[in-house]
Amino acid sequence: MQGATNRVIDAGAQYESGKTRPEKDLLGERNVPYEAYYGIQTLRALENFNISGIALNFYPLIISSLAMVKEAAARANRDLGLLDSVRSAAIIAACREVANGKLHSHFTVDMIQGGAGTSTNMNANEVIANRALELLGHNRGEYRYCHPNNHVNLSQSTNDAYPTAVKIALVRGNGPLIQVLRELIQSFRRKGQEFAGVIKMGRMQLQDAVPMTLGQTFEAYAVTLEEEILRLEENSRLFLEVNLGGTAIGTGINADPAYANLVIRHLREITGLEVVRAENLVEATQDTGSFVMYSMAVKRLAIKLSKICNDLRLLSSGPRAGLGEINLPPLQPGSSIMPGKVNPVIPEVVNQVAFKVMGNDLTVSIAAEAGQLELNVMEPVIVQSLVQSVEMLKNAMVTLKARCIDGITANEAHCRQTVLNSIGLVTALTPALGYERCSLLAREALEQDRGVYDLVLEQGLLDRETLDALLSPEGMVEPGSQRPLRRNDHPL
């Protein structure tokens, strides 16, 4: 496996001395880079899972959440007398360092891995154990004084510690995602106010419909995105129910009967979150429904953003041969062959992020379905897909706001002219003239390349004053802004 070999060499190359330390596990002995805080099981994972090139340290919230879970476990084991005060203090101190951002470069395992997250859990156990050893005055790898499994992982299994940490990370990451979304919404809302007086033509099926304002277009974008805040908040709350204390399959084997409630209490204190223990730990250990629900909420937001970006590309198309109703900020030359061409690159990149999020949601769904019996071993790809979606979407929204929405300008004169020239104005005459007559007017206007206004006057269908009132674009953009003229109100 040439790729895996290269990965191991690269992992060790970050250390200057070239020294190693021997470590043992079930499969034998290996030499671990001397300066590394991880151990032999992490080293094996580096060899085996050279998959995505995206390491655990790409997502600091997962690492810090793992440390929080490990600290809660150390506290509970200390309270129960299962872990002596000296070791527990060192483990807790190491956990707090990791939670505060230290040693993250040593969390090196690939996000996508076999083993249901065991490599991630052991990466955390080994880093915390080796840092605790230093705090105790020992060398890294002297595990008889503080062991990754016997002490750091005491009363735990990957199957309860890993999903709990991931859920904590997703809850903590939901706040920043929503904050970025709120800022984008405000940007759309400001544009809605700025463009409130810009009359334009609404469209359905890419055909002229009826007049509206450009401000209404942008306010609608703000409102539709605002709906997603509640969806994200509701679905992220599902993560607060965890299976910590269930150990391997939810039966709590190798854990004190009092441990589950105690560790949850400590986790609540450490995280500041309203974490609760699942009512049925066996069910909770195999269930991935909360990931599916949250992924759906993230996908829904992505779909809405993509639709909005489709609109922005259409509304700014041209500049001469397209709709040309708005101008996006020009950011870079758009062609290597066509001078002067500028592309809508920010909406385009947001579209692509949305496609990736939609694909990730499908991955989450398939992986959730693939669970078997008491455990879903596909959780690593569920986790990688979700955290990637959240991170990409957050970055995309920041970019969309700052480099696109904030700088949009309106082509007001062009927008008004398209309204005045549009056949869609005939809709406003339907109450006065009837659908059939208006259909004929629309056809005549198209065939003769003439305006509806002139045809109505020429045919004597309405007088000028009545026609002006009915065809006022400003009067057609809000319900009740003018009194509809019914056919029996007019002598015609």
N, C-alpha and C positions, 0 to 999 in steps of 0.2 A: 504494500500500500504506500506508493510514493507520496501521495498527498498527505496522508497521516504522518509520515516520517518528517516531511517538511514542516508540518504544523508543530511537531514536538521540538524540532530544532529551533524554530522561530520562538517558541515559548521559552526556551532556555537561553536564547541569545540576548534577552533583555538584561541578563545578569552578567556583570563584568568579570567576576572572579573565575568563572568556569568550574568552580568547585561544586561537588554534589554531596548529598547525604543519603545513606541507604534507608529505605523503608520497606516494610513487609505488609502483605495482605494475604487473602485466601489463595491467590494465584502465584505467590512467590515474592521475590525481592526485586526492587527497582531503585535506580539512583535518581533522586529528585534534585533539581537545582538547589544549591545550598541556601540561597537568599530567598527562595520562594516560601510564601506562607501556606500555599496549598501543599497537598501531600500526594501519596501514591495513587489514590483512587481518582483524584483530579487528573493526574498525569495520564492514567489509562483512558480517561474520557477524552483527553486531548488527542490521544492516538486513535481512538475509535470513532470519534464524531467530528471529523473534518467535513462538515456538511454545508452550513449556510455562510460561514465566515462572520457571523454575528455572534459575538460572545456575550456572556451574561453582563459584563461591565458596560455594555451599551445602554443598559437600562438600570440606572442607579436606584430607582425606587424599588425594584425587586430585591436588590442586594440589601438595602437598608431595612426593608420589610422582613426579609429573612432574619436579619440580626435582631429585630424586635421580637419575632417569634422565639428565637433561641434565648433571648433574655427572659422572656416570660416563663419559658420552660425551666431555666436555671433558678429563677425565683421560686417557682412552685416546688421544684425538687429540693431546694434549700429549706423551705417551710416545712416540708414533709420529712426532713431529716435524711433524705436520700443522697444529698450532695453536701459535703462539709462546707463550712463558711469560707475557708481559704480558697478552695477551688471555685466555689460559686461566685465569690467576689471577683476573682480574676476573669472568669467567663463573662460575667456581667459587664465588667469594665471593657473587655475586648469587644463585646456586642455593641456597646455604646460608641466605641470608636468607629466601628464599621457603619453603624447607623448614621454617624455624623460625617461619613464620606471618606474615611481612611481605608487604605488597603484594597480599594475597589479594583485596582489593576490586577490583583491576584485572583479575581473571580473570572476565570478564563474559559470555562466550558462553553461549548456551542449551545445556543438556545434550543436547537432541535437535536434531540438525543433519544436513544432508546432507554428503557428502564424506568419510565414513568416519572422522571425527574430526580432519580437517585443521584445522578452525577452532580446536579445542582445542589442538592441537599448536602452531599458529602463535600463539595467545594466549600460550602459555608462552614460545615463542621470542622474541616481541616484548617481553614484560615483562622477561625475563632480559637480553636485549640492551640495552634502554634503561637498566636499572639498572647493568649493566656499564659502559655509556658514562659514566654519572655517576661511577662509581668510578675511571674512567680520566681524569676531568676534562673530559669532553665533554658536549654537550647531547643530550637525547633526540632521536632522529631522525637523528643524524649517523652513519648506518650504515656509512659508509666505514671507520670505526674499529672497529666491532663490529656485524656484520650478523646479523639473526635467522636467515637461511637459511645464509649462507656460513660462519658461525662457530658459532652456538649449535646449529644443526641439522646440523652437519658430520657426515658418515658415517651419517646417519640418514634415515629416512622416517617419515611419520606411521604407516605400516603396521607398523612394528616398535616405535617409541617409545611410541605411544599405548596399544596393548594391553599392553605391558610395564608401563607406569606404572599402568594400571588394575588389573592383576593384583597388583602390589605393594600398591596401596591396599586391595584386597579382603582380602589376607592380613593386612595390618596392622589392618584393621577387624574381622577375625574374632575376634581376642583379646578386645576389649571386648564383642562380642556374646556370647561364651561366658561371660565374667565376669558379665554381667547375668543370663544363664541360670542360672549356678551359684547366684547369690544368690536367685533365684526358687525354685529347687529346694530350697534350705535352708529357705525360708519354708514350703513345702509339708511338708517333713519335720518341722519343728517343730510344725506343726498336727497331723501324724500322731501324734506323741508326745503332744501335749496331749489329743487325742480318742481315745486308745487304749482307754479304758474306756467309751466311748459306744456302746451297742448300737443298731443301726438295721436297717432292712430293706433288703436288696439288691434291685435291680430289673432285670428284663430285658424288653425291649419295653414299657417303662413299666408292667409288671405286677409284682406282688409275687413275689419269688423266694425267697431264703433269708436268714437273718440274717447280719450282718457287723458290723464296728465302723466308726464314722466315721473312726477313725484309719487303718484299712485303705484307705478311700477316698482319703484325702489322701496316704498313703504311696505308693499306686499312681500318683498324679499325679507325685510326685517321681521315681519309678523310670522312668516312661515319658518324662519330659523329660530325665532323665540320659542315656538312650540317644542323644539327639540331639547331645550333646557330641562323641562319637566320629565321628558322621556329618559334622558341620561341620569337624572337624579333618582328617579323611581327604580330604574334597572340596576344602578350601582348599589342601591341599598340591599339588593339580594345578596351581595357579597359579604354582608355583615354576619350572615349565618355561616359558621365554620364547623369543621369536623375535628378540630384540634382536641386531642385526648382520646380519639378513637384508635390511635396507633395504626396497625397494619390494615385491618379490614373493617374497623369500626367497633370491634368488641373490647377494645382497651387492653389487649394483652400486654403484659410487661409494664403496665402503669398502675400506680396506686389508685384504688377506687375514688379517693378524694381529689386526685390530680386534675381531672377534666374541668371541674368547676373552678378549681384554684388557678389553673393556668389561664383560663378565660378571664378571670378577674384581673390578673396581672397584665394580660394583653390589652384589656380595656384601659388600664392606667397608663401603659406605655404608649399606646397609639393615640389615645384620646378619642377613639371611635367606639360606637355602641355595638361592639362585637357580642354575639350571642352564640351559645353552643347549639348545634343542631339537635332537634328533638330525638331523631333517630340517627345515630352515628354510622350505622351500617349503610343506611340509605344515602347519607350525605357523602360517604367515602366514594361511592360509585357514581354519584350524580354530578353532571356537568351542566345542568339546566341554566344556572345563573350566568355562565359564560355565553351560552347561546342567546339568552335574552339581552345581555349587554351588547353583544356583537351585533344584534339586530338593530339596537338603538344607534350604534355608531354607524352602521350601514345606512340607516335611514337619513341621518345627518349628511352623510357623504352623497347620497342620491340627490338630496335637495341642493346641496352646494354645486353639484355637477350640472343640474338643470339650470340653475342661476347662471353658471358660467357659459352654458350653451346660449342662453339669452344674451349675455353680454357680448359674446362673439358675433351673434346675429345683429344686434342693435348697433354695433360699431363697424359692421362690415362695409367695405368700400375701399377708400373713402368716397369715390365718385360713383361706382357701379353697384353699391350695396345699399343697405338701409341707411347707414350713416347718420343715425339719430343721436349717437353719443360718441365721444372721443375717449379712448383709453389712453393712459399715459404712455408715450413712446419710450420704450426701455432699451431696445437694441435693434440694429439693422436686421431685416427679416429675410434677406435672400442673398445668396452668393452670386446670383446672376441678374436679378432684377433691381436696379438702383431705385432707392426711395421707398421700397416696400418695408412696412413695419407690421409685425405680426402680433396678435393678442396672446402673447406667450404666457402671461400669468393665468388667465382662464384655462389655457391649454394644459398647463401643468397641474392645476387643480382638478381638471377632468381626469387626468391620468392617476392622480392620487385616489380619486373616488373609485376608479376601476380596480385599483389594487385593494382598496378597502372591501369592495364587493367580493372580490376573489377570496380575500381572507375570511370573510363571513361564510362563504361556502366551505372553506377549509374547516372552520370551527364547527359547522353543522355536520360535516362528514365525520370529523374526528369524534364529536360527541356521540354520534350514532354508533361508532366503532367500539365503544366500551363493551367489555365482556365480564359477566359475573360480578365479582366484588370490587372491581377497580377498572378505571379507564386509563390505560397506559399511554393514550395519545395526548395526554394533557400538555406535554411540552410544545407540541405544534399549535395547540389551542392558545397557549400562553403567548408564544412567539407571534402568532397572527394578530392577537388582540393588542398587545403592546405596540407592535409595529403600526397597526391601524391608527391607534390613538396618537402616537408620536407624529406620524406622517400627516394626519389630519390637522393636528394642532399647528404644525409648521406651515401647512398649506393655508390655513386661515389667517395666520399672521402675515404671510406673504400677500395673500389676496387683499387684505385690508390696506396694508401699508403701500404696496406697489401697484395697486389697481384701483380699488373703490375710492379711496381718499382723493385720488387725482382725476376722477372722471369729470368731464365737462359735457354740456349739452349743446347740440346744434339747433337752437331754438327756432330760428327762422325756417330751417328745412323741415322741422317737425310740424310747424303750423301749416306750411304749404302742402305737405302730404295730406293733412286733414282736409283742407279746402278742396283739393283735387280728387279726393277719394270718393268712390262709388258708395262706400259704407255710410255716407251721410244720409242716404235714402232711407235707412232704417228709422230715422227720427220722423219721417213723413208717414210712416205706416198707420199711426192712429188717425191721421187726417184723411189719407187717400186710400188706405186699404193695401193689403199685401199684394194683390194682383197688379194693381196700377203701379205700385212701387217697383215690382219686378220688371215691368215693361220699361219704366224710367231707367232702371239700372242697365238694362240691355241696350236701350237707345244711347245712353251716355257712353257705354263701352264701344258700341259700333261706330258712333259718330265722333268719338274722341272729344266729347263735350262735357261740361259740368252739369250736375243735377240741378243746380240752382237756375241756370239759364233755361233749361228745358221746361222746368215747372212754370216759370214766368211766361215763356213763349207759348205754352199750351193753355195758359190761363187757368191752371189748376188751383193756384193760391195767389193771393195778393202779396206784394213785396213785404209789407209789415209782418204779416203772419209767417211768411217764409223765413224772414230774418230771425224771428223768435224761435221757430222750430229748428233752424239749422245753425244756431249759435253754438259753436263747439264748447264754449264755457258752460253752456246750459245743459250739456249732455253728459257731463262727467260725474254728476252726483245725482242720486235718486231724489225726485221731488224738487229739483232746482227750477223746473218750469212746469206749467200746467199742460198736460198733453191735450191736444186738440182732437176730439173725436169727430168722426165723419158727420154725425148729425148736428155738430156745432157749426157747420159751414154750409152755405147754400149749395156748394158743389156736391 
